[in-house]
Amino acid sequence: MHKISIKNIVEFKRKKSENSKRTLINNLKSAKPKNEEESGGDYWIHSVSTISTVFRTEENERVRKKIDIIKDKKEAATAKISKDMFSRNIDILHNFEDINFSDYKPKPALRYLSKPQYMSVLKVRNVPIQVLPNHVFTFKEKNVEKIGAIWFVSKLGGYSTQELGMFTDSLYRYLTQHYSKEYTVSADHCLTVDVATLNEVNYAQIMDETIQSDLNSTLDSISKML
């Protein structure tokens, strides 16, 4: 297997039977590698890409303008599946019309880092997992150079807080593996946000066991099927 997304790890965890889990893994093993980002998947690209952009600029008017653009696309669409997709992306954007994006950030000024594709795949519990944060940023707090990241995710029906914990857990490992020699990883600002429900989980909640992450145990189950 070239890589497995956290989205697919969650799907594996949701499967009830061993046969359905094995089928999922076999399908992923036989799938051709794709060079694409999965920040919610293409289905959600209209909303998630806009939210990611506005996170940096905090210009909420861009969200409202995007809603109008997608409404026009929905009107022009003829297929029901397309109209449903546009409607669901519009619903997500409505969630962020009046969001204060600064609430998702540390107070000090941020410096945004690039996210090279080669850094996205980590080997964890003998499984290559793909981690695709929307933003990785550094900031200085009490004379300590820190690093954080945010990941906007979406799924029809939303994710549970425990499932969001798996995204955040993998995000923390990503930051630790790539940046911990230069920066202190900020548990408070290692954050996953479900754009459909606005539920969020940061790594501090996992550290203090407020939220449980099943990432290790799920990867162990996946590893046995590889």
Secondary structure, DSSP 8 states (H G I E B T S, - for coil): ---EEHHHHHHHHH--SHHHHHHHHHHHHHS-------SS-GGGHHHHHHHHHHHHH--THHHHHHHHHHHHHHHH--SHHHHHHHHHHHHHHHHTSS--GGGGS-SS--EEE---GGGSEEEETTEEEE---SEEEEEEETTEEEEEEEEEE--TT---HHHHHHHHHHHHHHHHHHHTTTSEEEEEEEEEEETTT--EEEHHHHHTTSS---HHHHHHHHHHH-
